């Protein structure tokens, strides 16, 4: 009835863990890069794009449908970032890495908070909402950067690179 602890079971579990860690690294790096692009795009929108007065007091939908292209791109990328953050969290939970799970939860909350601040900014144009969006994006960058640091590459046959 018992299962022996031979090399097949151990080897399979090791490959699965290495595969999950590799997937986590890719997901974290993808979110990090998307967030850097989003941050730069947000700076561009803040400096060079004027939200039409018809969009003030409305949410994301109105800004996507009627807003300038730069703002629309910024919003769509932000929504994709939330999906990427959610996917990263699911992968972290499956890998059972508590510190990475914590970073993933905080990163997801930061992305949701940044989206809410962005919605408030397009609705009101208040600088505080823009500042909150930038600070929360920075928290996200720290979370995904810290995750990359925590998920070191597996050893490669004893050779240093």
Buried (B, 14 or more C-beta within 10 A) or exposed (E): EEEEEEEEEEEEEEEEBEEBBEBBBEBBBBBBEBBEBBBEBBEBBBEEBEBBEEBEEBBBEBBBEBBBEBBBBBBEBBEEBBEBBBBBBEBBEEBEBEEBBBBBBBBBBBBBBBBBBBBBBBBBBEEEBBEBBBBBBBBBBBBBBBBBEBBEEEEEEEEEE
